[in-house]
Amino acid sequence: MVTILDTVKIAPKARHPEKANRPDNPIQRKPEWIRVKAPGSPVYKETQSIVKENGLFTVCEEAGCPNIGECWSKKHATMMIMGDTCTRACAFCNVKTGMPAPLDPNEPENVALAVEKLGLHHVVITSVDRDDLQDGGAEHFAQVIRAIRARSPSTTIEVLTPDFLRKEGALEVVVAAKPDVFNHNLETVPSNYLTVRPGARYFHSIRLLQRVKELDPTIFTKSGIMVGLGEERTEVLQLMDDLRSADVDFLTIGQYLQPTSKHHAIIRFVPPDEFKSYETVAYTKGFLMVSSSPLTRSSHHAGEDFAQLRANREKKLAEARG
């Protein structure tokens, strides 16, 4: 009898198969103002352990967030629900793309348990895009919100959702679960959408945020963009006006960082003084809260920012009452 051993090694599945044949965009050296320390503190490792024990994914890891060391050292982790595989193929994002696995029915309770173990006063729940699901995952978002409320009733909840494009009634399901903050990122100016965010529609995202306020004016709304993708300053200012026309409360602006050579190139590293200028202008346009810096990300300092956001609203209401 002859035994034949198969020695052919199967190559690991590409993280971004749709980008494999794209030309390389060299990754530029980061300027001094955007470098961070490598993670590794004892609290960081404790947070990492809790995430792994509960079988959870975090956008901190999957998207390669530069702030992971700082946030996890404070037990701040942004939970990414509905798996680690996205049905979209945005040119800026490092989350794995492809056909996702079925939803995990135990995930809402596992997320709630992790929130309880971490002792979070404020939690951010985001997700991959799930265009394969009839409701885009809206009911799953609602189940996660309800599970957290049951275990940690004093924890405030911020959701960072997909756009639910062509998913009629999906947004209403998430809003009815009453998150404290509803975040949906525009990511970039409309002229970049075909190359940066081809699966999305700019004015649909604006309308989504506007609709949240129409359904429940008590929910804070939030959106964010990256700069350094070739946008013009005038386009960023117009985007601010579009968000204010939708009554969005909170704007975040951060530097785009290129995950791999197959992703969209960094056109420019925007210096800190320009971020400060954007912040100043955004406040004059009426935003309750603005976070604008090279390392700003949607969920960076989310708990502290929520406390300030709530205080700013109370102050504005008091001023209106005279």
Order of alpha helices (4+ residues) and beta strands (2+ residues): alpha-beta-alpha-alpha-beta-beta-beta-alpha-beta-alpha-beta-alpha-beta-alpha-alpha-beta-alpha-beta-alpha-beta-alpha
